Amino acid sequence: AGFADSSGLAAESYGWEGRAEWKQGHPEKAAPLFMNQLALGDASAVVSLKAVIPDREPASGLLNYGPEPEEREKWTDEQKREEEQKETAKLKVAAQDPLLRRLVTVHILATAVSPDYYYTEGLKKEGVNRSARWFNIIQQANLSRVEDGEYLGWISYNAGDYKGAAHWLELSKADTAAALWLKAKLQLRAGKFADATNTMARAVEIMKTSPAYTSHEGEEWATEDLFAKGEYWGFASRASGDLGGLRLARGDFVQALDVLFRGQLWEDAAFVAERVLTTNELKQYVDALPTTEPPKEGEDYNKKLRYLLGRRLVREDRYADAEQYLPQPYDKVLEKYVKALKDGANEKLSKTERAHALFTAAWLARYDGMELMGTEGAPDAFAESGSFEMPDLAKERRSGAYQTLAYDKEGKASYDENGNPKMKSVPAVLKASAKEIQRLNTNKISPDIRFHYRLIAGALAMKAAALLPDNSEELADIVNQAGMWVKDRDEKVANRYYQVIDHRCAKTKIGQTARAKHWFVDQQGPSSTAEQQAHEAMRKELKMDSSE
């Protein structure tokens, strides 16, 4: 069987042979050798493959197999014209070779036609439209057959030439995932939603099993390796996003969730799960998920979706259903919250006992509310641990437009005089149906304010306050705490709470301090001190990390 090539000498030999052919001006012979080098696992072959692209812009700090960027900057206009003529001649040679033709096409598709300024800044040559030049050369070649013509169609599509895209797609007559994906986009532009959805579904199914869309390590299509990493999205994410969007626009809501969830587009899947599906639809979907072992690496999306459902059930007061979906120890915290609510409503207890119970529920809602009932997306942004605001997708879907960064003519982000990025409103391509908007309104978060559970905590505290006598220190303490919780969320609500202090707590210590300030004070009384101590004891009992 021979010795194992642990040093990768076989792959490297293809690279050296390919470089020798390239230096002799034989790119059509060099390219297959570099491809063999890559197939044997030598990733450095990618750099060599880029060398056979005649009009590739050199990059500083990389091996360019030609004049370096610094040298090119010193060229005269005449030298630049001569170089462009050489590039055109080499492109004509490449157009006659199937492999070189594919390599040039894919390089242009990857670097020269992206609509995103951020990724293309500095990549385009001034005065040279690579796409248009390549199309002209292909047409002049008068080829009897253009393999992978759908990729030329993608170049046209991304450049906004939809007639050209349809032309190349027709010439390709292919049934590949790339061809079907492009066909689905063109069908969507023609308003053929049903056809576009079916075509895109076929494209996704082909991608799942096609070697062209699996990673070089051999992982399956729907694995972490092919999903968004860093600045880029993988095929699975992009394809799932397109198909999920079509499903959503057509009103196939459960199917939309399934596509987005399995495509690991978590924020989009969470939006559909949280704001579009009914709670029972979501519960049925979650309950039908197969039981699997947690992944060794990456996110456990099944667990995340179960937790999202649990918090939604809490928001809808379906506590008995919610408990099984909350992770430890928040299932136990929910038990304490529910008991406090029940005791607060129990008229067999004294008013003081009921007030204490309601304030306990309020304290839990305030300090464990994110984990018990926080929304994954807007307004609470559990997905960001509440640290950052998230776009309100429901609002955007209802309005038919979304906000994005504004760029100037040079492709640079614009900022206002205070250094804040300027935003612009962009119409949504896939509009929300009347059925979706109805569901968004039905599933509206109440109150629809960031950290909405603080308003719930404040309301519970005020219920407790209603059971306590005027001018008691407990009353002043509880109302003051309620005001402290809501003052940064809803000033109108906070003003109503302050009026209670002004009218019912004037003779208390906290009341007098608050009235002197004409607002709430950062001061604890007997009830808040007791609740804080009880809460700390609970966290210790349940072994909850103090950083949570």
FILOMAR-450125 format. One line per 10 residues: number of its first residue (from 1); their letters; for each residue x, y, z of C-alpha. Coordinates in steps of 0.5 Angstrom, whole numbers, padded with zeros to 4 digits. Layout:
residues N
NUM = a = X,Y,Z ~ ...
//
This chain:
residues 548
1 = agfadssgla = 0000,0000,0000 ~ 0006,0005,0001 ~ 0008,0010,0006 ~ 0003,0015,0008 ~ 0004,0022,0005 ~ 0004,0026,0012 ~ 0008,0031,0009 ~ 0003,0033,0004 ~ 0009,0032,-0001 ~ 0004,0029,-0007
11 = aesygwegra = 0000,0035,-0006 ~ 0005,0040,-0006 ~ 0008,0037,-0012 ~ 0002,0038,-0016 ~ 0003,0046,-0014 ~ 0010,0046,-0016 ~ 0009,0043,-0023 ~ 0003,0048,-0024 ~ 0007,0054,-0022 ~ 0012,0051,-0028
21 = ewkqghpeka = 0007,0051,-0033 ~ 0004,0058,-0031 ~ 0011,0061,-0031 ~ 0011,0058,-0038 ~ 0005,0062,-0040 ~ 0001,0055,-0040 ~ -0005,0057,-0035 ~ -0010,0052,-0039 ~ -0005,0046,-0036 ~ -0003,0050,-0030
31 = aplfmnqlal = -0011,0050,-0027 ~ -0012,0043,-0027 ~ -0006,0041,-0023 ~ -0008,0047,-0018 ~ -0014,0044,-0018 ~ -0011,0037,-0016 ~ -0007,0040,-0011 ~ -0013,0043,-0008 ~ -0017,0036,-0008 ~ -0011,0033,-0004
41 = gdasavvslk = -0013,0038,0002 ~ -0007,0043,0000 ~ -0011,0050,0001 ~ -0005,0054,-0001 ~ -0008,0052,-0008 ~ -0013,0057,-0008 ~ -0008,0062,-0008 ~ -0005,0059,-0014 ~ -0012,0058,-0017 ~ -0012,0066,-0017
51 = avipdrepas = -0006,0067,-0021 ~ -0009,0064,-0027 ~ -0015,0070,-0027 ~ -0012,0075,-0032 ~ -0015,0081,-0029 ~ -0015,0079,-0022 ~ -0013,0085,-0018 ~ -0007,0084,-0014 ~ -0007,0085,-0006 ~ -0002,0087,-0001
61 = gllnygpepe = 0001,0082,0003 ~ -0001,0076,-0001 ~ 0003,0072,-0006 ~ 0001,0075,-0013 ~ 0005,0072,-0018 ~ 0006,0079,-0022 ~ 0007,0086,-0021 ~ 0006,0088,-0014 ~ 0001,0094,-0012 ~ 0006,0099,-0010
71 = erekwtdeqk = 0009,0098,-0017 ~ 0003,0098,-0021 ~ 0001,0105,-0017 ~ 0008,0108,-0021 ~ 0005,0106,-0028 ~ 0004,0111,-0033 ~ -0003,0111,-0037 ~ 0001,0108,-0043 ~ 0003,0102,-0038 ~ -0004,0101,-0035
81 = reeeqketak = -0007,0101,-0042 ~ -0002,0096,-0044 ~ -0003,0092,-0038 ~ -0011,0092,-0040 ~ -0009,0090,-0047 ~ -0005,0084,-0044 ~ -0011,0082,-0039 ~ -0016,0082,-0045 ~ -0012,0078,-0049 ~ -0011,0073,-0044
91 = lkvaaqdpll = -0018,0073,-0042 ~ -0020,0071,-0049 ~ -0015,0065,-0048 ~ -0019,0063,-0042 ~ -0026,0064,-0045 ~ -0024,0058,-0050 ~ -0022,0053,-0044 ~ -0028,0050,-0040 ~ -0024,0050,-0033 ~ -0021,0057,-0034
101 = rrlvtvhila = -0028,0060,-0036 ~ -0031,0057,-0030 ~ -0025,0060,-0026 ~ -0026,0067,-0029 ~ -0033,0067,-0028 ~ -0033,0065,-0021 ~ -0028,0070,-0019 ~ -0032,0076,-0022 ~ -0038,0073,-0019 ~ -0035,0073,-0012
111 = tavspdyyyt = -0031,0079,-0012 ~ -0034,0084,-0017 ~ -0041,0084,-0017 ~ -0043,0084,-0010 ~ -0048,0090,-0008 ~ -0045,0091,-0001 ~ -0040,0096,-0001 ~ -0037,0094,0005 ~ -0034,0088,0002 ~ -0033,0091,-0005
121 = eglkkegvnr = -0029,0097,-0003 ~ -0022,0097,-0006 ~ -0024,0091,-0010 ~ -0026,0094,-0016 ~ -0021,0097,-0022 ~ -0023,0104,-0024 ~ -0025,0105,-0031 ~ -0026,0097,-0032 ~ -0032,0094,-0032 ~ -0030,0086,-0031
131 = sarwfniiqq = -0037,0083,-0032 ~ -0038,0087,-0038 ~ -0032,0086,-0041 ~ -0032,0078,-0039 ~ -0039,0078,-0043 ~ -0037,0081,-0049 ~ -0031,0076,-0049 ~ -0035,0070,-0048 ~ -0040,0073,-0054 ~ -0034,0074,-0059
141 = anlsrvedge = -0032,0067,-0057 ~ -0038,0064,-0061 ~ -0038,0058,-0057 ~ -0043,0052,-0058 ~ -0044,0051,-0051 ~ -0043,0055,-0045 ~ -0042,0050,-0039 ~ -0045,0053,-0032 ~ -0048,0059,-0036 ~ -0052,0060,-0030
151 = ylgwisynag = -0046,0063,-0026 ~ -0046,0068,-0032 ~ -0053,0069,-0030 ~ -0052,0070,-0023 ~ -0047,0076,-0025 ~ -0052,0079,-0029 ~ -0057,0078,-0024 ~ -0053,0081,-0018 ~ -0051,0087,-0023 ~ -0058,0089,-0024
161 = dykgaahwle = -0059,0086,-0031 ~ -0065,0081,-0030 ~ -0066,0080,-0038 ~ -0059,0078,-0039 ~ -0059,0073,-0033 ~ -0065,0070,-0036 ~ -0061,0070,-0043 ~ -0056,0066,-0039 ~ -0060,0062,-0035 ~ -0064,0060,-0042
171 = lskadtaaal = -0057,0058,-0045 ~ -0055,0054,-0039 ~ -0061,0049,-0039 ~ -0058,0047,-0033 ~ -0062,0044,-0027 ~ -0057,0045,-0022 ~ -0058,0048,-0015 ~ -0055,0055,-0018 ~ -0059,0055,-0024 ~ -0066,0053,-0020
181 = wlkaklqlra = -0064,0059,-0015 ~ -0063,0064,-0020 ~ -0069,0061,-0023 ~ -0073,0062,-0017 ~ -0071,0069,-0016 ~ -0073,0071,-0023 ~ -0080,0068,-0022 ~ -0080,0072,-0016 ~ -0079,0078,-0020 ~ -0084,0076,-0024
191 = gkfadatntm = -0089,0076,-0019 ~ -0090,0068,-0019 ~ -0089,0067,-0012 ~ -0092,0059,-0012 ~ -0087,0058,-0018 ~ -0081,0061,-0014 ~ -0083,0058,-0008 ~ -0083,0051,-0011 ~ -0077,0052,-0015 ~ -0073,0055,-0009
201 = araveimkts = -0075,0048,-0005 ~ -0072,0044,-0011 ~ -0065,0048,-0010 ~ -0065,0047,-0003 ~ -0066,0040,-0003 ~ -0061,0039,-0009 ~ -0056,0043,-0004 ~ -0057,0038,0001 ~ -0054,0032,-0002 ~ -0049,0036,-0008
211 = paytshegee = -0042,0035,-0007 ~ -0041,0042,-0009 ~ -0045,0045,-0003 ~ -0041,0041,0002 ~ -0035,0043,0006 ~ -0028,0041,0004 ~ -0028,0037,0010 ~ -0034,0033,0008 ~ -0039,0035,0013 ~ -0046,0035,0011
221 = watedlfakg = -0050,0041,0008 ~ -0053,0043,0015 ~ -0048,0044,0019 ~ -0044,0049,0023 ~ -0038,0049,0018 ~ -0043,0052,0012 ~ -0047,0057,0016 ~ -0045,0064,0017 ~ -0038,0065,0020 ~ -0035,0072,0021
231 = eywgfasras = -0037,0077,0016 ~ -0040,0072,0011 ~ -0046,0067,0010 ~ -0045,0060,0008 ~ -0050,0057,0002 ~ -0054,0054,0007 ~ -0056,0060,0011 ~ -0057,0064,0004 ~ -0061,0059,0001 ~ -0065,0058,0007
241 = gdlgglrlar = -0066,0065,0008 ~ -0069,0066,0001 ~ -0074,0060,0002 ~ -0076,0062,0009 ~ -0078,0069,0006 ~ -0082,0066,0001 ~ -0086,0061,0005 ~ -0087,0067,0010 ~ -0089,0072,0005 ~ -0094,0066,0002
251 = gdfvqaldvl = -0097,0065,0009 ~ -0094,0058,0010 ~ -0092,0060,0017 ~ -0090,0053,0020 ~ -0086,0051,0014 ~ -0083,0058,0014 ~ -0080,0057,0021 ~ -0078,0050,0020 ~ -0074,0052,0014 ~ -0071,0058,0018
261 = frgqlwedaa = -0070,0054,0024 ~ -0066,0048,0020 ~ -0062,0053,0016 ~ -0060,0056,0023 ~ -0062,0063,0022 ~ -0064,0064,0029 ~ -0066,0071,0029 ~ -0071,0070,0023 ~ -0073,0063,0026 ~ -0074,0067,0033
271 = fvaervlttn = -0078,0072,0030 ~ -0083,0067,0026 ~ -0084,0063,0033 ~ -0085,0069,0037 ~ -0089,0074,0033 ~ -0092,0070,0027 ~ -0094,0063,0030 ~ -0100,0062,0035 ~ -0097,0059,0041 ~ -0101,0053,0040
281 = elkqyvdalp = -0097,0052,0033 ~ -0091,0053,0036 ~ -0092,0048,0042 ~ -0094,0043,0037 ~ -0088,0044,0033 ~ -0083,0044,0039 ~ -0086,0038,0042 ~ -0085,0034,0035 ~ -0078,0036,0035 ~ -0074,0029,0035
291 = tteppkeged = -0070,0028,0041 ~ -0062,0029,0040 ~ -0056,0029,0044 ~ -0053,0036,0045 ~ -0048,0038,0040 ~ -0041,0038,0042 ~ -0040,0045,0039 ~ -0044,0051,0037 ~ -0051,0052,0039 ~ -0056,0048,0042
301 = ynkklryllg = -0062,0050,0037 ~ -0067,0045,0040 ~ -0066,0048,0047 ~ -0066,0055,0045 ~ -0073,0054,0041 ~ -0076,0050,0047 ~ -0074,0056,0052 ~ -0077,0061,0047 ~ -0083,0057,0048 ~ -0083,0057,0055
311 = rrlvredrya = -0082,0065,0056 ~ -0088,0066,0051 ~ -0092,0061,0055 ~ -0090,0065,0061 ~ -0092,0072,0058 ~ -0099,0069,0056 ~ -0100,0067,0064 ~ -0100,0059,0061 ~ -0095,0057,0067 ~ -0097,0050,0068
321 = daeqylpqpy = -0095,0049,0061 ~ -0089,0054,0061 ~ -0085,0050,0067 ~ -0083,0044,0062 ~ -0080,0048,0057 ~ -0076,0053,0062 ~ -0069,0051,0063 ~ -0066,0050,0071 ~ -0066,0053,0075 ~ -0072,0058,0072
331 = dkvlekyvka = -0077,0053,0072 ~ -0076,0053,0080 ~ -0076,0061,0080 ~ -0083,0060,0076 ~ -0086,0056,0081 ~ -0084,0061,0086 ~ -0087,0067,0082 ~ -0093,0063,0081 ~ -0094,0062,0088 ~ -0093,0069,0090
341 = lkdganekls = -0099,0071,0085 ~ -0103,0066,0087 ~ -0102,0068,0095 ~ -0103,0075,0092 ~ -0110,0074,0089 ~ -0112,0069,0095 ~ -0117,0073,0099 ~ -0117,0069,0105 ~ -0110,0072,0107 ~ -0110,0078,0110
351 = kterahalft = -0109,0084,0106 ~ -0102,0085,0109 ~ -0100,0078,0107 ~ -0103,0079,0100 ~ -0099,0085,0099 ~ -0092,0082,0101 ~ -0094,0076,0096 ~ -0095,0081,0090 ~ -0089,0085,0092 ~ -0085,0078,0092
361 = aawlarydgm = -0088,0077,0085 ~ -0086,0084,0083 ~ -0079,0083,0085 ~ -0078,0076,0081 ~ -0081,0080,0075 ~ -0076,0085,0076 ~ -0070,0081,0077 ~ -0071,0075,0073 ~ -0076,0077,0068 ~ -0071,0077,0062
371 = elmgtegapd = -0070,0070,0064 ~ -0078,0068,0065 ~ -0081,0072,0060 ~ -0076,0076,0056 ~ -0077,0076,0048 ~ -0072,0073,0044 ~ -0072,0079,0039 ~ -0075,0086,0040 ~ -0077,0089,0045 ~ -0073,0085,0050
381 = afaesgsfem = -0067,0082,0046 ~ -0066,0076,0050 ~ -0062,0074,0044 ~ -0057,0079,0046 ~ -0057,0078,0053 ~ -0061,0085,0054 ~ -0055,0089,0052 ~ -0056,0091,0046 ~ -0063,0093,0042 ~ -0065,0089,0036
391 = pdlakerrsg = -0069,0091,0030 ~ -0076,0091,0031 ~ -0078,0086,0025 ~ -0085,0086,0027 ~ -0086,0094,0026 ~ -0081,0093,0020 ~ -0086,0088,0017 ~ -0092,0092,0018 ~ -0089,0098,0015 ~ -0087,0094,0009
401 = ayqtlaydke = -0080,0098,0010 ~ -0073,0096,0014 ~ -0068,0101,0016 ~ -0061,0100,0014 ~ -0054,0104,0014 ~ -0054,0109,0009 ~ -0048,0110,0005 ~ -0045,0115,0001 ~ -0043,0115,-0007 ~ -0036,0112,-0005
411 = gkasydengn = -0039,0107,-0001 ~ -0037,0109,0006 ~ -0042,0109,0011 ~ -0045,0116,0013 ~ -0045,0119,0020 ~ -0049,0125,0023 ~ -0045,0131,0026 ~ -0046,0127,0033 ~ -0042,0121,0030 ~ -0048,0117,0030
421 = pkmksvpavl = -0049,0112,0023 ~ -0054,0115,0018 ~ -0060,0110,0017 ~ -0065,0110,0011 ~ -0071,0106,0010 ~ -0071,0101,0004 ~ -0078,0098,0002 ~ -0078,0090,0003 ~ -0078,0086,-0003 ~ -0083,0081,0000
431 = kasakeiqrl = -0088,0084,0003 ~ -0092,0082,0009 ~ -0099,0079,0007 ~ -0105,0081,0011 ~ -0106,0075,0015 ~ -0099,0076,0017 ~ -0100,0083,0019 ~ -0106,0080,0023 ~ -0102,0075,0027 ~ -0097,0081,0028
441 = ntnkispdir = -0102,0085,0031 ~ -0105,0079,0035 ~ -0098,0077,0038 ~ -0096,0084,0040 ~ -0092,0084,0046 ~ -0096,0088,0052 ~ -0093,0093,0054 ~ -0089,0094,0047 ~ -0083,0097,0051 ~ -0076,0095,0052
451 = fhyrliagal = -0075,0091,0058 ~ -0083,0090,0058 ~ -0082,0086,0064 ~ -0080,0092,0069 ~ -0087,0095,0067 ~ -0090,0088,0069 ~ -0086,0088,0076 ~ -0088,0096,0077 ~ -0096,0094,0076 ~ -0095,0088,0081
461 = amkaaallpd = -0092,0092,0086 ~ -0098,0098,0085 ~ -0103,0092,0086 ~ -0099,0091,0093 ~ -0099,0098,0094 ~ -0107,0098,0094 ~ -0107,0093,0099 ~ -0103,0097,0104 ~ -0105,0103,0109 ~ -0104,0110,0107
471 = nseeladivn = -0097,0113,0110 ~ -0094,0107,0112 ~ -0087,0106,0111 ~ -0088,0099,0107 ~ -0093,0103,0102 ~ -0088,0108,0101 ~ -0082,0103,0100 ~ -0086,0099,0095 ~ -0089,0105,0091 ~ -0082,0108,0090
481 = qagmwvkdrd = -0079,0102,0088 ~ -0084,0101,0083 ~ -0083,0108,0080 ~ -0075,0106,0080 ~ -0077,0100,0076 ~ -0081,0104,0071 ~ -0078,0111,0070 ~ -0073,0110,0065 ~ -0078,0105,0061 ~ -0085,0109,0061
491 = ekvanryyqv = -0085,0116,0064 ~ -0093,0117,0064 ~ -0093,0111,0068 ~ -0088,0113,0073 ~ -0092,0120,0074 ~ -0098,0116,0076 ~ -0094,0112,0081 ~ -0091,0119,0083 ~ -0098,0122,0085 ~ -0099,0116,0089
501 = idhrcaktki = -0093,0118,0093 ~ -0095,0125,0093 ~ -0102,0123,0096 ~ -0101,0117,0100 ~ -0094,0117,0103 ~ -0093,0125,0105 ~ -0092,0123,0112 ~ -0087,0117,0111 ~ -0079,0118,0111 ~ -0079,0116,0103
511 = gqtarakhwf = -0085,0120,0102 ~ -0082,0126,0104 ~ -0075,0125,0101 ~ -0078,0124,0094 ~ -0083,0130,0095 ~ -0077,0134,0096 ~ -0074,0131,0090 ~ -0080,0131,0086 ~ -0079,0124,0084 ~ -0077,0117,0086
521 = vdqqgpssta = -0071,0116,0090 ~ -0065,0111,0090 ~ -0067,0109,0097 ~ -0069,0102,0100 ~ -0075,0101,0106 ~ -0077,0095,0110 ~ -0080,0091,0104 ~ -0075,0092,0099 ~ -0069,0090,0104 ~ -0073,0084,0106
531 = eqqaheamrk = -0074,0082,0098 ~ -0067,0083,0097 ~ -0065,0079,0102 ~ -0070,0073,0100 ~ -0068,0074,0093 ~ -0061,0073,0095 ~ -0062,0067,0099 ~ -0066,0064,0093 ~ -0061,0065,0088 ~ -0056,0061,0093
541 = elkmdsse = -0061,0056,0094 ~ -0062,0054,0087 ~ -0054,0055,0086 ~ -0055,0061,0081 ~ -0049,0065,0078 ~ -0049,0072,0081 ~ -0047,0074,0074 ~ -0054,0072,0071
//
